[in-house]
Amino acid sequence: MTSASAPTASPALHRQPHFTVLLALMVALAPLSMDAFLPAIPAMAAEFGVDHSRLGLTITFFLAGYAFGQLSGGPLSDSLGRRPIALGGIVLFLIASLGCAMTHSLEWLMVFRVLQGIATGMTGGVSRTVVRDVATGKDAARLMTNVMMVLMAAPLVAPSLGALILALSTWQMVFIGLAVYGVIAGVAIRQWLPETLPASERSPLSLRGALTSYRTVLTTRGVPGHLMLLLCGPGIMFTFLTNASYLYQGVLGLNSGEFALAFGANVGAMLIGNRLNHFGLKHLRTRKLVQVALCMQGIGITWLISLVITDNVQVATLIPGILFVLGAGGMITPNVMADYQSLFTRGHGAANAISGTVLYLGGGLYGALASLWLSGDDMLAVPLVMLGAWAIGGFGFWVTRHTAPSEQSSD
């Protein structure tokens, strides 16, 4: 049974359109917060009197906070319920966003960015956890497809939104805009998110209990393979995202307008992958769709490598290749997430905390590796890092097939 103060989830909640919108609002908090301020870095660096690279550290601080928010928010939601953690994350997000807008100190900016990361880790983690609370099998995969589409598309859209705000106002308004978004998400959570974790299924709140939950998750049969697979799609996307300006403006020589169009086309590619995944779920098991998408990505990455080796990198060859790779990635992550969640009968908060941390920190490390490896006009490092992420994902798929029961891919 559930607590008297919290409504219970409807069995058909996952089929209601407003529930999908709610999850999208929640999951978009992290990528919007991480990337929307990027166009404002020069203006912020000038006001604070520091080098641009110092402002770039705020992304690192944000990701550290996000990891802590995931790892702490997961067990808390397993003990206190989903709604309190989601709403608590929103309150902290509002405080942190307004703090970023009002601060005149780089040190305090770093503090507020950590708090932003913690807040988005808490609320974003709940968004994925409730999927498993209300749906299983292909229903969970369909819902997760929409959630992961937002998670992967938002980093591509966020810089453009930040640039638009910056063109009309000051950098402070970027963070004010994030606070407004937080208010909208908070209202939606309060109105549309019932408590999806019955009181009878909650675990006692303790540090030892949290550590035990994480140990249980990490030692669950099939988890290592799934976590390797979860590094594949986001790892490839973050590798592109981190180095998109270098590829399109540095290598291809696109101007800012052309860059915006080429950059935005990736959202369309992932939307196509999203729709193909919805269609595929009507006819194939989730694991079979992952296998097909991995093959597609392998072909696309091989194409990108061949372009560099044959010195045939141009707009007509590079951009379609990247679109193909990212579009195929949109079919991998949601199915892997749904399959991963099916491994657990309880403790979904801790399980999703681990998967969310892997998604963001792992993906960010791939992008950073490619950036450090790049040299001059030689872009080979980018597809090679993508190939590494794909190979680890492929190995994870092999491990998953041999360690996780095949029934978890069925309805």
Secondary structure in CASP SS format (residue, H / E / C, confidence):
PFRMAT SS
TARGET T0000
AUTHOR 0000-0000-0000
METHOD secondary structure of the structure
MODEL  1
M C 1.00
T C 1.00
S C 1.00
A C 1.00
S C 1.00
A C 1.00
P C 1.00
T E 1.00
A C 1.00
S C 1.00
P C 1.00
A C 1.00
L H 1.00
H H 1.00
R H 1.00
Q C 1.00
P H 1.00
H H 1.00
F H 1.00
T H 1.00
V H 1.00
L H 1.00
L H 1.00
A H 1.00
L H 1.00
M H 1.00
V H 1.00
A C 1.00
L H 1.00
A H 1.00
P H 1.00
L H 1.00
S H 1.00
M H 1.00
D H 1.00
A C 1.00
F C 1.00
L H 1.00
P H 1.00
A H 1.00
I H 1.00
P H 1.00
A H 1.00
M H 1.00
A H 1.00
A H 1.00
E H 1.00
F H 1.00
G C 1.00
V C 1.00
D C 1.00
H H 1.00
S H 1.00
R H 1.00
L H 1.00
G H 1.00
L H 1.00
T H 1.00
I H 1.00
T H 1.00
F H 1.00
F H 1.00
L H 1.00
A H 1.00
G H 1.00
Y H 1.00
A H 1.00
F H 1.00
G H 1.00
Q H 1.00
L H 1.00
S H 1.00
G H 1.00
G H 1.00
P H 1.00
L H 1.00
S H 1.00
D H 1.00
S H 1.00
L H 1.00
G C 1.00
R H 1.00
R H 1.00
P H 1.00
I H 1.00
A H 1.00
L H 1.00
G H 1.00
G H 1.00
I H 1.00
V H 1.00
L H 1.00
F H 1.00
L H 1.00
I H 1.00
A H 1.00
S H 1.00
L H 1.00
G H 1.00
C H 1.00
A H 1.00
M H 1.00
T C 1.00
H C 1.00
S C 1.00
L H 1.00
E H 1.00
W H 1.00
L H 1.00
M H 1.00
V H 1.00
F H 1.00
R H 1.00
V H 1.00
L H 1.00
Q H 1.00
G H 1.00
I H 1.00
A H 1.00
T H 1.00
G H 1.00
M H 1.00
T H 1.00
G H 1.00
G H 1.00
V H 1.00
S H 1.00
R H 1.00
T H 1.00
V H 1.00
V H 1.00
R H 1.00
D H 1.00
V H 1.00
A C 1.00
T C 1.00
G H 1.00
K H 1.00
D H 1.00
A H 1.00
A H 1.00
R H 1.00
L H 1.00
M H 1.00
T H 1.00
N H 1.00
V H 1.00
M H 1.00
M H 1.00
V H 1.00
L H 1.00
M H 1.00
A H 1.00
A H 1.00
P H 1.00
L H 1.00
V H 1.00
A H 1.00
P H 1.00
S H 1.00
L H 1.00
G H 1.00
A H 1.00
L H 1.00
I H 1.00
L H 1.00
A H 1.00
L H 1.00
S C 1.00
T C 1.00
W C 1.00
Q H 1.00
M H 1.00
V H 1.00
F H 1.00
I H 1.00
G H 1.00
L H 1.00
A H 1.00
V H 1.00
Y H 1.00
G H 1.00
V H 1.00
I H 1.00
A H 1.00
G H 1.00
V H 1.00
A H 1.00
I H 1.00
R H 1.00
Q H 1.00
W H 1.00
L C 1.00
P C 1.00
E E 1.00
T C 1.00
L C 1.00
P C 1.00
A H 1.00
S H 1.00
E H 1.00
R C 1.00
S C 1.00
P C 1.00
L C 1.00
S C 1.00
L H 1.00
R H 1.00
G H 1.00
A H 1.00
L H 1.00
T H 1.00
S H 1.00
Y H 1.00
R H 1.00
T H 1.00
V H 1.00
L H 1.00
T C 1.00
T C 1.00
R C 1.00
G C 1.00
V H 1.00
P H 1.00
G H 1.00
H H 1.00
L H 1.00
M H 1.00
L H 1.00
L H 1.00
L C 1.00
C H 1.00
G H 1.00
P H 1.00
G H 1.00
I H 1.00
M H 1.00
F H 1.00
T H 1.00
F H 1.00
L H 1.00
T H 1.00
N H 1.00
A H 1.00
S H 1.00
Y H 1.00
L H 1.00
Y H 1.00
Q H 1.00
G H 1.00
V H 1.00
L C 1.00
G C 1.00
L C 1.00
N C 1.00
S H 1.00
G H 1.00
E H 1.00
F H 1.00
A H 1.00
L H 1.00
A H 1.00
F H 1.00
G H 1.00
A H 1.00
N H 1.00
V H 1.00
G H 1.00
A H 1.00
M H 1.00
L H 1.00
I H 1.00
G H 1.00
N H 1.00
R H 1.00
L H 1.00
N H 1.00
H H 1.00
F H 1.00
G H 1.00
L C 1.00
K C 1.00
H C 1.00
L C 1.00
R C 1.00
T H 1.00
R H 1.00
K H 1.00
L H 1.00
V H 1.00
Q H 1.00
V H 1.00
A H 1.00
L H 1.00
C H 1.00
M H 1.00
Q H 1.00
G H 1.00
I H 1.00
G H 1.00
I H 1.00
T H 1.00
W H 1.00
L H 1.00
I H 1.00
S H 1.00
L H 1.00
V H 1.00
I H 1.00
T C 1.00
D C 1.00
N C 1.00
V C 1.00
Q C 1.00
V H 1.00
A H 1.00
T H 1.00
L H 1.00
I H 1.00
P H 1.00
G H 1.00
I H 1.00
L H 1.00
F H 1.00
V H 1.00
L H 1.00
G H 1.00
A H 1.00
G H 1.00
G C 1.00
M C 1.00
I C 1.00
T H 1.00
P H 1.00
N H 1.00
V H 1.00
M H 1.00
A H 1.00
D H 1.00
Y H 1.00
Q H 1.00
S C 1.00
L C 1.00
F C 1.00
T C 1.00
R C 1.00
G C 1.00
H H 1.00
G H 1.00
A H 1.00
A H 1.00
N H 1.00
A H 1.00
I H 1.00
S H 1.00
G H 1.00
T H 1.00
V H 1.00
L H 1.00
Y H 1.00
L H 1.00
G H 1.00
G H 1.00
G H 1.00
L H 1.00
Y H 1.00
G H 1.00
A H 1.00
L H 1.00
A H 1.00
S H 1.00
L H 1.00
W H 1.00
L C 1.00
S E 1.00
G C 1.00
D C 1.00
D E 1.00
M C 1.00
L C 1.00
A H 1.00
V H 1.00
P H 1.00
L H 1.00
V H 1.00
M H 1.00
L H 1.00
G H 1.00
A H 1.00
W H 1.00
A H 1.00
I H 1.00
G H 1.00
G H 1.00
F H 1.00
G H 1.00
F H 1.00
W H 1.00
V H 1.00
T H 1.00
R H 1.00
H H 1.00
T H 1.00
A C 1.00
P C 1.00
S H 1.00
E H 1.00
Q H 1.00
S H 1.00
S C 1.00
D C 1.00
END
